Amino acid sequence: MAAPDLSTNLQEEATCAICLDYFTDPVMTDCGHNFCRECIQRCWGQTEGPYACPECRELSAQRNLRPNRPLAKMAEMARRLHPPSPVPQGVCAAHREPLAAFCGEDLCLLCPTCERSEHWAHRVRPLQEAADDLKKMVESQRQNVLGEFERLRRLLAEEEQRLLQKLEKEELEVLPRLREGASRLGQQSTQLAALIAELESRCQLPALELLQDIKDALCRVQDVKLQPPAVVPMELRTVCRVPGLVETLRRFRGDITLDPDTANPELVLSEDRRSVQRSDQRQALPDSPERFDPGPCVLGQERITSGRHYWEVEVGDRTSWALGVCKENVNRKEKGELSAGNGFWILVFLGSFYNSTEPAFFPLRDPPKRVGIFLDYEAGHLSFYSATDGSLLFIFPETPFSGTLRPLFSPLSSSPTPMTICRLIGVPGDTLGPQ
């Protein structure tokens, strides 16, 4: 029986009276009692003494804790001989007592010993009461979320109807003028056709009959004047601008940088690889399959194979630029159409209009100084926005993307101001800045 008693005594001597577990970094107080350093420090939570020993309540004028290395070795031996048994669910791992309370300050579950030793000055409530309050909070927050999204849906539905009505009004204003012009041209075409037929028929007559009443025919020819229809402006005044859309897309923004190994020799990159300018001189750069030449393009360092991604580019007042994405394996050495069929999905701005391989929206009156690009890989969605006012510039038809895509940047024109990938400032929800 001596061996079991010795083993039991070893466990008791190696156990902290606060956490009821084997000592971890044991220290001794002035009164000679031992505790885990972390346990006694938590127990003595006040900043100034005197401090009472948890066992004998003797007061100490200051924290005078001395390491007890022999006891640390004894605790390690006990831990090897008698490893702690797995803690059942709902039981305190430190004190092996049922968890029956909740600390509202540290937001943790407590057993009775935890409550007495470490959380006696905290706001502690019974477990079921705390759980009921939490359920009420969750339900209240759920109702808030549902209410806010319902309000947003109503606002978006109202804005949708307003924009559709404006487009319909523009259509009703323009179509009658177009139809009137078409009708006038049709009438003139009929008159001209009849006169031409008459003149052609007269030319087949003998000279006497041809010249007879020729004055009347020539007068009618002179009276025919082609009246071109009035010019009807085809630029839409109504643009697609969904409130809060760009702010929502910024949730998917990432940190995009430029890949110097892909940059055309005419392009100069900044040290932080966020800005690019087109130079009038070529740099002496090593040729490689990755480098664009002759196209004035550079790719983003990031490779995209899934997910949603959003980035913004400061284009400023430059007269031309191209932005979008391309496949990793596109041909970068031959001149050719940068089309979707060749692995390029890009929007090109050429001073006064946008160009793409797909039908684009009419240009805005004021070209954007900052462009946002949103890519949803799985949905096959790629769209371009004016980050200046939130309006939609262009959207590609749904495309089944495959393989690796990379962001593409091309400052087609030279400019004193570089094309810059906007940097995220602060935390999500903050604004984006070019530098």
Secondary structure, DSSP 8 states (H G I E B T S, - for coil): -HHHHHHHHHHHHTB-TTT-SB-SSEEE-TTS-EEEHHHHHHHS-SSSS-EE-TTT--EESS---EE-HHHHHHHHHHHHHS------TTB-TTT--B--EEETTTTEEE-HHHHHHTSTTS-EEEHHHHHHHHHHHHHHHHHHHHHHHHHHHHHHHHHHHHHHHHHHHHHHHHHHHHHHHHHHHHHHHHHHHHHHHHHHHHHTS-HHHHHTTHHHHHHHHHH-------------S---B-TTHHHHHGGGB----B-GGG--TTEEE-TTS-EEEE-SS-------TTS--SS--EEBS--BSSSEEEEEEE-TT-SEEEEEEEETT---SS-----GGGTEEEEEEESSSEE-SS------SS--SEEEEEEETTTTEEEEEETTT-BEEEE-------S-EEEEEE--S--SS-EEE-EE-SSTTS-EE--
